[in-house]
Each structure stands twice: as C-alpha cells, then as structure tokens.
Amino acid sequence: MSASRGRTGGPRSGLNQRTCNSEGHRPVSAPLKICFVALNGYAAIGGRAGTSHIGGAERQTALLARELARRGHMVSLVVLDHGQADGEAIQGVRVFKAYARDAGLPGLRFFSPRLTGLWSALRRASADVYYQRMAEQTTGIVAAFCRRHGKRFFFASASDYDCLPELPRLRKPREAVLYRYGLRRADRVLVQTRHQREMMRTGFGVEAEVLSNAAEDLADRSVVSAPGGALARDAGEASGRLAASGSDRGAAPDARGPEVCEPRLSEEFAVGGTKGLRVLWIGRYTPEKRLEWVFEIAGACSNLTFDIVGDATGGSRYAEDLKARAKRCENVRLLGRVAHEQIGALYRRSDVLLCTSEREGFPNTFLEAWSLGVPVVTTFDPDGVVAEFGLGRVATCVPGVIEALQVTAADGVGRERMRVCCRAYFEREHRVERVVDRFEALLAGTGSAV
C-alpha cells in the first residue's frame, strides 16, 4: 500500500494551493469536511467530565479537531452515547453519538447497536475525510464505510503496540481481523516515530508516514484545556523559572475572563517539606508502565521526592498492591488522578519527569513537560530524541535510572541546559500549530509528513 494512496489522485476540489496569513497558517479557500472517530473522546473534546477515560489517543484527536475547527474547517467527532444531544457543537466541533457502551445483548451487540450505530453516526457526519486513531475493531468499520461511500480514510497509530503484528492488546480474533482489514485499506497511515514506520513496514507490509504528536504549550497562560474548555492561566511561576536559562516563553497577557479556572492543588503537593530533586511520574497503573520500579528507585534515592499521578483504569490486584507498597515509602506520594487543567502546575513544581515504561508511542507527558522546560529520565526513548537533543537522560534498568537521577540532581548547570533544549525542541517539533500545518497539508493532498 502506498503511503499516499488517495482515491482521488490529488487534492479535493476547493482545497487549492494556499499562502500563509500573518499568523503563519494557510487560509482555507473552501473548508474541508473531516470527521474524527474517537468513541471514548467525549470528555477529551470538552463534553461532560467523567464520561470516559481520557488517554493519549483521545487527547491527540481532540487537539487536532479543535485546531482544525479554529482554522475554519468543518469538523465533526463520533463518540459513544452518554445521553448527550446528537450533533451538539463543542468548541467548533459537531459531536455525533454512535451507541451507548452497554447497550444491546451480549453476543449480538457487535451488530446492533454497535455496528449499526457507528455506521449511522459516520453517515450523519457526512465528511470527505475520516480519521481514526488506535488499533481496534473500529478501524475496520470506518475503513469499510469509507470504501463503500468513496471517502478518504486516515489511520493513526497511538503506540508501538499498534504496530506489532501479534497485536497483543486485541484480545478477540474479530478485533484483530477488522484492524488488519482497516489498516491495509487506509488511504494514509500516520505513525508517531520512524521506529513505528519501520514496524508497520516489516510487520504489516504497510507504508506509513511520521506525523509528530501535538501538545498544548503549557507555558502559554491562555492555553485552552479540556474538559470544559477551562483556561489554564497559572504559568506565572514558570515564566520566571527558566528566565535564568535564557528560554523565551512568549508570556501571554494576564487578562482573566469569566471562564478562568485556577488550579488548586491539594496540600499533598505543597511546595514545602520535600527533599532534594522533585521527580514526577504520570501514568496508568498497568504492568507495562512498571510503576513498581519507582518504589525500588525511591528506596535508593532517599534524597529525592517522588510524586505519582494516575491510577488504574479499573480495579485490579496489581494496582492495589502498588498502592500498599507506596505507603511504605516515605519519599513517595500518591496524588491519584489530577484534572488536566492542573497538569501545568504539577510540572512546574517538578524538576524531572520520570518514565519507567517498557514500551510507549510518543508520550504526551514528554511533550507537556518539555513545553515547560522539564527534562525526562526515561527507560523509553522514542526515535532516540532524548539522547540526541539533550532532553534528559536515558537508562534501561533500575540501577541505571538511579544513577541518571542522582547525576541530574547533582548537576544544576546540566539541568538548566536541558531545560533550554527541551523548550527549543518542543517549539520546533510539537506545538499544535506546527503539527496541524503538516496535517492540514496531508488532508489537502499537497504535502507529506516524514
């Protein structure tokens, strides 16, 4: 399959060559109609909080959708039915509902209401291009819809797991069959890293293109964050934090509107009472994240403080064991789940972001940290960028992580240098505006990723 195998053979009518406006974005001569499919994406786009888990795939989809809508495109999103009105508009995006999560009879619900509900929602969206992210059976259904109705289909990977031919996260044979069907019929396959591109080529015989993940610039005090479109304007502390390192954050005006949401962190995350370097870990309590490593590392680094953000998606013995173990570590604090509009404040109070994962894609947490100049110590280095661009330190085992953290703690000059590198790399590669410039060209058929 060609990576640019569009059915039209070129740009769709109305999407002509464009020139940049004063903001650096290409003006749209005729808006593109694009539908994003993210069944768990209702809370991420700004719908009712708590209706669904907001993971990296959902957050990436919401960022792209909101920015394209802001640029004047006709953007829609297909999500699960949480009792919301069908076709409601949220931040310029029309949201259509497919089916309720638990509706239908076991054994039959795949056909009705899931297949029929999703198909109907795709039809109501009436888009020219459909985009779906993450390996699942939905990939095949969306591809079949596009094939039937002559629409273009873009698939995007959400992690390395989507690129493994054994598909370890798809437990039912039907899910794997439908994913493979959709992957091979996508007009364009987008991946997060060059490594994933090679995995797609060798594992599935599919040619993919690299499109960097996007992230909100948390150094911008006027950033809009989901859920609810709250404005996170608490970057004042961070503006001064990197001033000494020569980083230009481009501080936003301090005007405050009626929807301003000031993060109020619990007393558990008060600045005082901590030891040495402050280390932040963010993620789900799942085996591949290897949170248990943190407790072993913390035991050997009594001069450091470790703050853990996240929880298990559902109850599990593994998660309960981790929580019990954390209580025995004096320098480890479990903060639980934190609303996304508070994330910036967490990064600003931290010196290092720690990642202990066995495998990832390109973590959103890395991008958020780098937007504020916070380096990482990580066991996973996507495409080697952490080592290549001086964005932190890389280790592959517990002793290696301990050494990396202690070296970072002792090297204040090195930390400041890494902070400058992090901010520069984020500005160059991952700002929402830059990523959507590239994505917009792909949608128009006038450009390529990497």
VOROSE-616813 format. One record per atom (N, C-alpha, C): x, y, z. Coordinates in pm, whole numbers, padded with zeros to 5 digits, always signed. Each point is the difference from the previous one (the first is absolute). Layout:
! VOROSE-616813
XYZ...
END
This chain:
! VOROSE-616813
+00083-00118+00000-00083+00118+00000+00087+00124+00000-00027+00093-00084+00074+00125-00002-00042+00087+00115+00096+00073+00055-00032+00086+00113-00087+00115-00041-00006+00034-00128-00083+00112-00044-00100-00046-00104-00058-00117+00021-00086-00064-00097-00141+00057+00006-00019+00129-00022-00132+00059+00004-00085-00048-00116-00129-00015+00020-00087-00048-00107-00024+00107-00106+00024+00125+00035-00030+00108-00094+00117+00032-00090+00120-00044+00038+00117+00028-00081+00054+00140+00018-00053+00076+00092+00049+00135+00023-00088+00072+00098+00020+00132+00016-00080+00074+00097-00147+00000-00037-00086+00000+00099-00143+00011-00026-00033+00139-00048-00109+00013-00076-00040+00129-00050-00023+00095+00116+00040+00126-00021-00019+00100+00103+00119+00015+00091+00094-00096-00003+00120+00012+00081+00117+00029-00093+00012+00124-00041+00101+00040-00095+00128+00041+00072+00105+00026-00078+00125+00044+00062-00026+00130+00075+00050+00010+00122-00030+00114+00084+00128+00068+00045-00010+00126+00034+00114+00073+00053-00023+00027+00147+00109+00024+00072-00011+00018+00145-00053+00138+00033-00084+00007+00104-00046+00129+00048+00098+00054+00103-00037+00109+00065+00092+00066+00094+00031-00086+00121-00085-00099+00032+00025-00086+00115+00080-00123-00037+00033-00014-00131+00077-00117-00042-00086-00117-00041-00134+00012+00007-00089-00107-00041-00050+00025-00141-00021-00104-00076-00048+00015-00136-00150+00025+00001-00048+00108-00061-00144+00024-00004-00070-00104-00085-00121-00033+00033-00075-00105-00068-00093+00061-00104+00018-00036-00128-00088+00054-00104-00138-00064+00009-00005-00126+00037-00127-00068+00025+00026-00100+00112-00079+00004+00106+00031-00086+00115-00011-00148-00033+00090-00076+00058-00002-00145-00013-00097-00058+00099-00069-00104-00037-00091-00071+00090+00070-00126+00050+00036+00001+00126+00071-00114+00058-00070-00048+00125-00009-00131+00013-00062-00062+00117+00103-00083+00075+00018+00030+00127+00086-00079+00088-00087-00104+00070+00052-00121+00010-00072-00108+00067+00079-00039+00124-00054+00034+00116+00064-00033+00128-00112-00030+00098-00039-00124+00009-00119-00035+00077+00011+00041+00146+00121+00003+00054+00020+00043+00139+00041+00147+00009-00028+00077-00103+00052+00136-00007-00091+00110+00047-00115-00032+00059-00095+00106+00037+00056+00092+00108+00057-00055+00105+00055+00085+00106+00121+00078-00050+00080-00060-00087+00120+00067-00049-00032+00123-00083-00107-00003-00076-00035+00115-00084-00063+00111+00081-00037-00030+00124-00060+00101+00086-00142-00029+00039-00045-00124-00021-00133-00039+00043-00004-00023+00149-00104-00064+00046-00019-00020+00144+00116-00078+00060+00063+00055+00101+00116-00064+00063-00041-00132+00065+00090-00097-00004-00023-00127+00065-00077-00100-00082-00037+00036-00123-00076-00093-00083+00088-00107-00063+00128+00025-00013+00088-00098-00061+00144+00029+00039+00082-00103-00011+00144+00014+00027+00064+00089-00106+00086+00092+00041+00072+00084-00095+00144-00049-00007+00030-00073-00105+00135-00049-00021+00071+00084-00104+00121-00043-00036+00078+00074-00098-00067+00010-00136-00063-00109-00045-00066+00001-00131-00114+00100-00003-00080+00003+00107-00112+00093+00008+00048+00145+00006+00107+00023+00073+00050+00137+00013+00058+00049-00133+00074-00086-00070+00054+00039-00130-00112+00031-00099-00102-00084-00002-00113+00022-00091-00068+00132+00030-00022+00030+00127-00067+00124+00038+00084+00122-00039+00131-00007+00017+00086+00112-00038-00008+00029-00149+00007-00104-00082-00008+00018-00145-00137+00055-00040-00105-00057+00057-00135+00041-00036-00025+00147+00034+00038+00040+00120-00023+00139+00042+00077+00100-00085+00125-00034-00031+00081+00093-00079-00051+00011-00144-00041-00112-00059-00056+00006-00136-00130+00080-00001-00082-00018+00101-00124+00078+00009+00031+00149+00015+00102+00032+00078+00039+00139+00018+00045+00063-00131+00055-00082-00089+00047+00049-00129-00109+00008-00105-00122-00035+00037-00111+00016-00091-00046-00125-00072+00059-00115+00032-00046-00124-00062-00129-00047+00067-00075-00082-00071-00123-00059+00052+00036-00132+00066+00006+00000+00132+00054-00113+00075-00111-00066+00083-00001-00133-00004-00095-00076+00082+00076-00109+00074-00067-00055+00100+00060-00104+00084-00107-00101+00035+00031-00128-00015-00092-00108+00036+00046-00062+00131-00090-00002+00098+00031-00050+00134-00111-00095+00046+00017-00057+00118-00105-00081+00061-00117+00087+00044-00112-00064+00020-00121+00068+00047+00000+00002+00153+00015+00120+00055-00003+00018+00145-00126+00073+00043-00100+00003-00087-00123+00071+00029+00002+00144-00048+00106+00040-00069+00010+00136-00051-00084+00017-00126-00023+00123-00039-00075+00028-00123+00086-00037-00121-00062-00061-00100+00072-00037-00120+00026+00125-00084+00123+00013-00048+00035+00114-00085+00031+00128+00076+00017-00008+00132+00032+00122+00076+00136+00053-00043+00016+00131+00013+00125+00065-00038+00082+00031+00125+00125-00046+00002+00091+00025+00111+00130+00056-00057+00032+00122+00035+00122+00066-00046+00013-00008-00152-00110+00020-00070+00000+00001-00145-00008-00135-00066-00011-00108+00079-00004-00136-00052-00139-00058+00022-00063-00051-00105-00130-00066+00013+00022-00144+00046-00071-00038+00106+00023-00129+00064-00122-00091-00023+00024-00112-00067-00107-00096-00027+00021-00124+00087-00110-00056+00046+00010-00117+00088-00031-00128-00078+00074-00105+00032-00013-00127-00071-00092-00097+00073+00034-00037+00123-00079-00095+00077+00043+00010+00145-00083-00046+00089+00034-00003+00143+00091-00119+00028+00093+00016+00089+00103-00101+00023-00059-00137+00033-00101-00008+00084-00052-00129+00047-00131-00040-00068-00037+00072-00104-00126-00032-00068+00011-00130-00080-00112-00071-00013-00004-00121-00080+00023-00126+00080-00029-00113-00063+00015-00130+00064+00138-00058-00025+00062-00058+00102+00131-00064-00020-00006-00101-00114+00102+00003-00087+00005-00090-00114-00063+00060-00124-00097+00090+00020-00068+00063-00113+00032+00149-00012+00052+00059+00111+00016+00145+00001+00104+00050-00099+00092-00087-00044+00094+00045-00102-00074+00048-00125-00105-00073-00037-00076+00038-00120-00098+00112+00028-00071-00014+00111-00097+00104+00038+00002+00013+00152+00035+00120+00050+00003+00128-00073+00139+00046-00044+00106-00078+00022+00133+00055-00022+00033+00025-00147-00014-00102-00083+00029+00018-00142-00100+00096-00063-00129-00024+00025-00102+00087-00061+00008+00142+00053+00026+00016+00129+00007+00134+00059+00118+00079-00050+00117-00065-00010+00119+00068-00049-00017+00037-00147-00053-00092-00079-00021+00026-00143-00093+00120-00020-00106+00004+00079-00096+00111-00011+00065+00133+00039+00082-00001+00105+00066+00124+00042+00100+00048-00106+00072-00093-00063+00092+00037-00106-00076+00063-00117-00116-00054-00030-00080+00056-00108-00052+00139+00034-00043+00021+00124-00050+00132+00039+00111+00105-00002+00123-00042+00026+00112+00094-00003+00023+00053-00141-00027-00081-00100+00005+00042-00141+00130+00074-00032+00113-00065+00029+00130+00064-00021+00064-00049-00130+00107+00068-00041+00080-00043-00114+00114-00092+00045+00050+00026+00120+00111-00077+00055-00038-00047+00140+00033-00126+00029-00025-00057+00133+00135-00040+00060+00018+00034+00128+00127-00024+00069-00029-00079+00127+00077-00108+00020-00017-00082+00121+00137-00038+00052+00016+00002+00132+00130-00021+00063-00007-00118+00097+00095-00087-00005+00016-00114+00090-00056-00128-00061+00076-00109+00018-00038-00130-00055-00121-00056+00074-00109-00019-00069-00122-00059+00056-00091-00042-00114-00109-00068+00033-00091-00045-00105-00066+00116-00072-00009+00114+00066-00056+00119-00063+00076+00037-00126+00130-00029-00004+00083+00031-00117-00059-00064-00126-00037-00127+00011-00055-00069-00116-00136+00050-00040-00083+00035+00098-00135+00049-00031+00007+00134-00072+00085+00089+00049+00013+00131-00065+00057-00016-00140+00097-00088-00016+00057-00024-00133-00105-00054-00097-00083-00094+00048-00105-00055-00085-00102+00106-00040-00034+00088+00095-00093+00109-00031+00059+00090-00109+00126+00036+00016+00064+00089-00099+00010-00067-00136+00029-00128-00001+00011-00074-00126-00136-00006-00068-00105-00020+00078-00136-00009-00056-00046+00134-00057+00035+00110+00066-00054+00131-00037+00102+00090-00071+00116-00053-00037+00097+00079-00075+00064+00112+00079+00019-00022+00128+00064+00100+00086+00146-00037+00024+00077+00095+00046+00141-00026+00033+00011-00035+00148+00090-00095+00030+00017-00048+00136+00145+00015+00044+00019+00070+00111+00132+00014+00062+00001-00079+00130+00098-00088+00014+00020-00070+00128+00128+00050+00064-00002+00017+00132+00118+00044+00074+00028-00095+00116+00126-00037+00017+00037-00086+00112+00001+00080+00129-00027-00069+00111+00000+00064+00131+00117-00045+00087+00065-00111-00036+00114-00049+00075+00071-00107-00081+00115-00045+00049+00071-00108-00068-00084-00127-00008-00089-00020+00097-00082-00121+00001-00087-00011-00125-00039+00112-00059-00081-00002-00122+00079-00051-00119+00132-00001+00012+00087-00036-00112+00059-00139+00013-00031-00070+00108+00049-00137+00019-00092-00097-00072+00052-00086-00087-00087-00090-00077-00082-00096+00085+00048-00032+00122-00079-00088+00087-00114+00072+00070-00004+00132-00006-00110+00081+00054-00038-00045+00142+00089+00014+00096-00024-00054+00134-00118+00062+00074-00043+00118-00037-00110+00065+00071-00138-00033-00060-00004-00070-00111-00127-00040-00059-00026-00145+00038-00089-00019+00095-00017-00133+00060-00090-00093-00080-00091+00056-00079-00092-00083-00077+00046-00009-00145-00008-00118-00061+00040-00014-00140-00070+00099-00093-00129+00027+00027-00075+00093-00084+00064+00139+00001+00049+00042+00117+00061+00132+00011+00125+00009-00088+00083-00105+00005+00123+00000-00080-00030-00004-00149-00099-00080-00039-00037-00009-00142-00048+00134-00052-00087+00066+00075-00053+00128-00044+00109+00108-00002+00090-00004+00097+00108+00099-00001+00089-00019-00122+00040-00123-00027+00085-00025-00117-00070+00041-00129-00129-00028-00008-00077+00040-00119+00005+00152-00017-00026+00073+00106-00002+00145-00009+00136+00059-00027+00103-00055+00064+00136+00052-00017+00043-00008-00146-00029-00111-00064+00044-00021-00138-00085+00074-00102-00111+00057+00044-00087+00075-00091-00002+00150+00030+00086+00042+00090+00010+00143+00030+00068+00072-00116-00048+00119-00031+00064+00081-00103+00134+00054+00048+00007+00026+00129+00127+00041+00059+00010-00059+00139+00117-00052+00034+00028-00050+00133+00104+00092+00062-00033+00057+00115+00088+00093+00069+00051-00065+00128+00128+00014+00025+00062-00057+00121+00074+00111+00074+00040-00029+00123+00059+00102+00087+00151+00011-00012+00065-00109-00044+00147-00003-00002+00049-00075-00123+00127+00018-00032+00061-00076-00109+00005-00148+00034+00017-00030+00128+00000-00140+00044-00134-00065-00031-00110+00068+00027-00131-00055-00032-00019-00017-00151+00054+00092-00076-00009-00012-00146+00065-00129-00047+00117-00032+00056+00068-00122-00038-00078-00122+00050-00059+00009+00119-00081-00111+00051-00120-00027-00090-00064+00105-00049-00114-00017-00091+00044-00066-00130+00117+00039-00048+00049-00055-00126+00033-00148+00013+00072-00035+00107+00043-00139+00015-00111-00090+00055-00086+00052+00085-00102-00081+00064-00128-00016-00079-00034+00104-00080-00127-00003-00072+00014+00024-00150+00121+00034-00046+00018+00031-00142-00068+00130-00038-00012+00092+00095-00068+00127-00022+00100+00113+00005-00009+00092-00096+00085+00119+00000-00072+00111+00077+00068+00053+00100-00059+00102+00086+00084+00127-00006-00056+00109+00050+00068+00128+00007+00001+00047+00146+00108+00067+00038+00014+00049+00137-00063+00139+00010-00094+00014+00091-00055+00130+00036+00016+00016+00150+00075+00100+00042+00028+00018+00142-00127+00019+00081+00001-00046+00124-00108+00031+00093+00000+00149+00029-00118+00052+00027-00015+00141+00037-00024+00010+00150+00028+00116+00054-00029+00024+00142-00027+00147+00022-00087+00029+00096-00023+00137+00042+00128+00056+00060+00025+00125-00024+00115+00066+00059-00039+00046+00139+00041-00074+00100-00038+00032+00138+00069+00124+00053+00097+00051-00074+00063+00126+00038-00085+00120-00042-00101-00025-00083-00090+00106-00044-00115+00008+00099-00015+00111+00067-00101+00012+00105-00142+00007-00055-00015+00005-00133-00134+00005-00057-00038-00131-00068+00075-00107+00030-00030-00131-00059-00138-00046+00041-00077-00055-00097-00130-00057+00030+00016-00148+00027-00051-00046+00113+00014-00140+00038-00135-00066+00013-00010-00126-00042-00120-00080+00023+00014-00063+00138-00109-00038+00067-00136+00016-00044-00056+00137+00033-00107+00035-00071-00075+00119+00032+00058+00127-00055+00113-00007-00076+00058+00120-00056+00054+00095+00104+00037-00049+00116+00052+00087+00106+00130+00063-00044+00026+00123+00045+00123+00068-00037+00103-00017+00110+00112-00060-00036+00108-00018+00097+00094+00118-00010-00007+00088+00099+00080+00123-00004+00095+00008+00118+00051-00114+00040+00083+00001+00119+00147-00013-00031+00045+00058-00112+00138-00020-00042+00095+00106+00052-00047+00089+00084+00085+00108+00048+00126-00051+00066-00018-00105+00081+00116-00057+00071+00102-00052-00098-00050-00064-00110+00092-00061-00095+00074+00104-00082-00062+00117-00023+00064+00100-00083+00133+00042+00059+00005+00011+00132+00124+00038+00064+00095-00115+00019-00056-00123+00002+00082-00115+00035+00113-00023-00099-00027+00026-00131+00103-00024-00099+00065+00129-00048-00038+00113+00059+00057+00126-00045+00152-00002+00007+00052-00059+00106+00145-00004+00016+00067-00084-00106-00075-00094-00061+00059-00088-00100-00005+00059-00139-00062+00118-00016-00006+00064-00129-00113-00048-00087-00096-00072+00056-00113-00051-00079-00105+00108-00016-00043+00023-00123-00103+00101-00028-00134-00070-00006-00085+00024+00098-00128-00071+00008-00110+00074-00071+00023+00122-00043-00107+00073-00068-00121+00012+00088+00014+00062+00117-00109+00006+00097-00123+00066-00057-00116-00056+00031-00126+00053-00049-00048+00110+00093-00090+00087-00049-00056+00103+00086-00068-00062+00121-00012+00075+00107-00053-00052+00125-00149+00028+00016-00068+00035-00111-00143+00026+00009-00072-00125+00044-00103+00016+00083-00073-00114+00052-00148+00013-00035-00051-00103-00067-00139+00002-00039-00086-00075+00097-00132-00007-00024-00091-00063+00096+00016-00150+00011+00068-00064-00101+00012-00146+00004+00135-00045+00055+00076+00092+00060+00131-00037+00052-00014-00105+00110+00082-00104-00010+00001-00105+00103+00138-00003+00062+00013+00044+00122+00128-00002+00069+00019-00137+00065+00104-00073-00038+00025-00129+00062+00025+00016+00150-00063-00082+00079+00022-00001+00145+00047-00139+00040+00128-00015+00010+00056-00129+00034-00020-00027+00148-00010-00126+00033-00018-00038+00139+00124+00032+00081-00015+00000+00132+00114+00027+00087+00110-00104-00016-00039-00117-00053+00100-00105-00020+00109+00044-00096-00035+00097-00088+00097+00042-00099+00053+00139+00032-00005+00038+00127+00056+00129+00040+00150+00001-00027+00053+00119-00028+00140+00009-00038+00092-00037+00116-00036+00037+00122+00088-00025+00113+00002-00146+00041+00100-00036+00080+00005-00132+00060+00050-00109-00089+00068+00035-00112+00050-00102-00090+00152-00009+00010+00054-00112-00050+00144-00023+00006+00060+00011-00140+00104+00080-00013+00079+00002-00121-00080+00016-00128+00045-00073-00101-00064+00002-00131-00143-00052+00010-00090+00065-00071-00140-00043+00001-00030-00073-00130-00038-00125+00011-00018-00088-00115-00150-00028-00016-00049+00014-00123-00142-00020-00030-00016-00122-00091-00092-00089+00035-00035-00117-00082-00149+00008-00029-00039-00014-00128-00140+00009-00039-00035-00120-00086-00110-00069+00032-00042-00111-00084-00107-00085+00064-00042-00100-00074-00095-00098+00052+00075-00109+00074-00067-00060+00095+00060-00109+00076-00017-00130-00078+00086-00021-00097-00003-00122-00080+00141-00058-00006+00013-00132-00018+00132-00063+00005+00103+00060-00095-00043+00040-00123+00098+00053-00094+00057+00135+00041-00069+00070+00093+00052+00129+00050+00105-00020+00109+00001-00115+00062+00102-00040+00098+00014+00099+00116-00113+00040+00057+00005+00091+00114+00076-00061+00117+00001-00132+00010+00071-00064+00111+00149+00036+00000+00054+00034-00117+00140+00043-00006+00021+00126+00085-00100+00088+00002+00014+00127+00071+00027-00023+00148-00066-00098+00058+00018-00026+00143+00141-00050+00031+00053-00083-00090+00138-00047+00018+00097+00116-00019-00027+00083-00098+00085+00118-00025-00006+00096+00118-00121+00024+00051-00018+00093+00112+00074-00050+00123+00003-00131+00021+00070-00055+00116+00148+00028-00004+00055+00011-00122+00143+00027-00015+00029+00149-00014-00104+00082-00006+00017+00145-00021-00077+00075+00109+00041-00019+00123-00072+00063+00112+00011+00151-00002+00094+00054-00078+00016+00145-00010-00095+00064-00102-00081-00082-00067-00092+00049-00103-00144-00023+00044-00092+00078-00057-00144-00017+00025-00068-00043-00129-00087-00100+00011-00069-00055-00117-00151+00023+00014-00058+00068-00096-00144+00023-00004-00061-00082-00112-00101-00080+00033-00061-00094-00095-00140+00049-00033-00026+00025-00129-00131+00045-00047-00060-00110-00087-00125-00038+00028-00068-00101-00079-00066-00104+00088-00054-00101-00065-00067-00109+00071-00025-00111-00101-00060-00106+00045-00041-00107-00091-00128+00041-00071-00016-00040-00127-00123+00027-00073-00117-00070+00066+00022-00121+00047-00100-00074+00075+00068-00065+00120-00077-00050+00093+00059-00063+00118+00079-00124-00036+00116-00019+00063+00082-00118-00025+00086-00028+00122+00036-00125+00019+00087-00039+00111+00138+00065-00018+00044+00009-00125+00128+00061-00029+00004+00145+00050-00105+00076-00029-00005+00140+00042-00007+00013+00152-00077-00087+00063-00011+00005+00146+00133-00032+00067+00075-00094-00056+00131-00034+00055+00096+00119-00012-00010+00072-00112+00086+00117-00019-00031+00107+00104-00129+00023+00026-00038+00103+00098+00047-00037+00139-00011-00127+00033+00047-00044+00132+00151+00017+00013+00071-00029-00107+00145+00012+00003+00042+00146+00013-00075+00090-00064+00033+00143+00004-00007+00054+00143-00092-00052+00080-00015+00049+00137+00123-00028+00086+00080-00096-00044+00119-00035+00077+00123+00082-00043-00018+00088-00100+00111+00082-00048-00020+00144+00046+00087+00048+00088-00017+00132+00058+00013+00112-00102+00076-00020-00106+00022+00105-00099-00081-00019-00127-00108-00080+00007-00092-00020-00112-00139+00044+00042-00065+00081-00083-00136+00045+00029-00091-00031-00118-00110-00066+00028-00100-00030-00103-00100+00114-00003-00009+00069-00114-00092+00112-00014-00130-00039-00070-00007-00124-00053-00121-00043-00068-00018+00070-00133-00123-00002-00050-00028+00068-00126-00005+00151+00022+00049+00072-00098+00004+00146+00006-00066+00055-00125-00089+00096+00016-00066+00063-00114+00104+00062-00094-00025-00009-00129+00100+00044-00097+00034+00147+00013-00096+00081+00043+00030+00143+00014+00095+00027+00116+00029-00101+00082+00096+00016+00108+00139-00054-00034+00011-00065-00116+00125-00067-00034+00117+00098-00008-00026+00119-00057+00108+00097-00012+00062+00033+00134-00083+00018+00102+00051+00031+00133+00086-00113+00055-00036-00124-00031+00078-00115+00047+00139-00001-00063+00005+00022-00132+00130+00001-00067+00088+00113+00054-00061+00115+00021+00080+00116+00044+00062-00021+00136-00061-00082+00083+00054-00027+00133+00094-00120+00000+00029-00052-00119+00087-00118-00011+00129+00036-00072+00105-00075+00030+00129+00021-00065+00025-00098-00114-00060-00119+00011+00022-00106-00099-00129-00080-00016-00031-00039-00124-00106-00097-00025+00064-00137-00016-00051-00098+00071+00054-00136-00004-00094-00091-00079+00057-00076-00093-00076-00102-00074+00070-00134+00018-00076-00099+00045+00055-00134+00022-00063-00104-00093-00067+00045-00105-00075-00090-00087+00089-00094-00078-00054-00118-00025+00067-00097-00086-00011+00040-00146-00118+00052-00037-00026+00039-00139-00101+00114+00000+00015+00094-00092-00093+00111-00013-00018+00030-00149-00061+00113-00030-00002+00052-00136+00089+00124+00000-00062+00117+00015+00073+00122+00032-00082+00067+00109+00038-00018+00126-00087+00038+00111-00038+00148+00000-00129+00028+00019-00046+00138+00015+00066+00066+00121+00028-00079+00104+00062+00057+00119+00137+00059-00031+00075-00061-00092+00130+00055-00039-00020+00140-00059-00096+00011-00090-00022+00127-00071-00045+00109+00096-00090-00037+00091-00047+00098+00099+00115+00047+00088+00083-00094+00043+00115+00037+00084+00096+00089-00077+00032-00038-00124+00095+00077-00078-00051+00140-00031-00133+00015-00012-00054+00134-00027+00031+00096+00114+00026-00055+00119+00037+00081+00116+00148-00014+00035+00075-00063-00090+00143-00014+00025+00036-00101+00105-00087-00098+00026+00029-00104+00100+00059-00121-00071+00123-00040+00029+00061-00115-00066-00055-00132+00053+00033-00108-00070-00048-00132+00039+00118-00091+00033-00025-00092+00090+00087-00117+00017-00088-00118-00038+00041-00075-00101-00093-00096-00061+00068-00130-00040-00078-00106+00007+00043-00131-00049-00043-00022-00144-00078+00095-00055-00047-00011-00138+00032+00131-00071+00075-00009-00108+00043+00120-00073-00052-00006-00143-00112+00066-00031-00058-00010-00134+00092+00058-00107+00041-00087-00091+00091+00037-00109+00131+00061+00049+00034-00024+00128+00126+00048+00053+00009+00150+00019-00114+00070+00003+00004+00147+00005+00048+00053+00135-00028-00073+00108+00042+00047+00132+00152+00010+00006+00067-00106-00044+00146+00000+00000+00056+00095-00105-00060+00002-00119+00055+00079-00110-00009+00150+00025-00112+00046+00056-00023+00144+00014+00016+00051+00143+00051-00083+00089+00027+00045+00136-00124+00033+00080-00104-00085-00013-00129+00026+00064-00014-00071+00135+00108-00059+00048-00001-00074+00126+00105-00108-00004-00024-00106+00073+00093-00112+00004-00076-00131-00020+00067-00098-00060-00061-00128-00034+00071-00111+00077-00079-00092+00054+00054-00117+00070-00087-00120-00034+00052-00120+00017-00075-00119-00038-00030-00094+00116+00047+00034+00120-00019-00087+00116-00012+00085+00125-00041-00060+00109-00017+00074+00125+00130+00067+00044+00115-00072+00006+00124+00069+00039+00034+00116-00092-00030-00015-00129+00027+00107-00094-00085+00122+00025-00127-00021+00034-00089+00111+00032+00047+00071+00126+00038-00077+00100+00050+00059+00125+00120+00090-00028+00092-00050-00079+00119+00079-00033-00039+00126-00077-00091-00012-00098-00042+00115-00081-00065+00108+00087-00082-00041+00095-00066+00096+00088+00101+00069+00092+00094-00075+00053+00098+00059+00091+00095+00095-00074+00038-00036-00121+00083+00090-00080-00076+00128-00032-00128-00015-00035-00083+00117-00030-00016+00089+00122-00017-00063+00117-00017+00076+00123+00126+00080+00033+00115-00057-00028+00127+00064+00036+00046+00104-00101-00055-00004-00119+00049+00085-00110-00101+00110-00032+00002+00107+00081-00094+00109-00023+00020+00070-00132+00125+00019-00042+00028+00063-00129-00053-00087-00114+00020-00131+00012-00051-00092-00103-00151+00003-00009-00068+00012+00116-00147+00006-00002-00047+00125-00075+00065+00113+00026-00040+00122-00069+00023-00013-00150+00108-00062-00039+00028-00021-00143-00107-00089-00063-00039-00106+00071-00104-00089-00052-00134+00073-00012-00028+00089+00095-00125+00075-00004-00010+00084-00127+00111+00065-00034+00001+00081-00122-00020-00090-00123+00067-00115-00003-00014-00094-00112-00143-00051-00012-00063-00031+00114-00137-00051+00000-00096+00100-00062+00012+00123+00045-00091+00104-00049+00020+00023-00150+00125+00006-00045+00029+00022-00142-00053-00114-00086+00020-00124+00048-00047-00116-00077-00152+00000-00010-00068+00030+00110-00145+00004-00003-00049+00105-00100+00055+00118+00006-00041+00107-00092+00018-00042-00145+00107-00070-00029+00032-00035-00138-00084-00115-00053-00033-00097+00086-00058-00125-00049-00144-00027+00042-00047+00054+00112-00124-00053+00056-00108+00102+00034+00022+00127-00025-00107+00096+00021-00120-00039-00085-00120+00016+00053-00121-00038-00073-00004+00064-00138+00032+00128-00006-00009+00072-00127+00093-00060-00106+00121-00037+00040+00094-00056-00096-00044-00137-00048-00047-00083+00092-00043-00134-00038-00122+00007-00091-00095+00087+00031-00121+00009-00082+00031+00063-00136+00100+00085-00010+00043+00046-00133+00033-00119-00089+00075-00095+00055+00039-00119-00076-00121-00089-00028-00083-00017+00102-00118-00086-00015-00096+00059-00104-00016+00130+00004-00090+00067-00094+00046-00023-00145+00131+00005-00022+00053-00025-00133-00026-00144-00044+00011-00093+00093-00031-00140-00032-00146-00016-00040-00089+00063+00077-00142-00009-00030-00032+00059-00137+00070+00109-00033-00023+00066-00129+00065-00074-00114+00090-00093+00032+00070-00074-00105+00114+00078-00060+00048+00106+00069+00106+00085-00055+00131-00018+00073+00006-00092+00096+00124-00013+00076+00019-00142+00049+00111-00020+00070+00030-00129+00060+00054+00025+00139+00000-00104+00081+00054+00013+00136+00150-00024-00007+00046-00114+00047+00143-00031-00005+00018-00136-00062
END
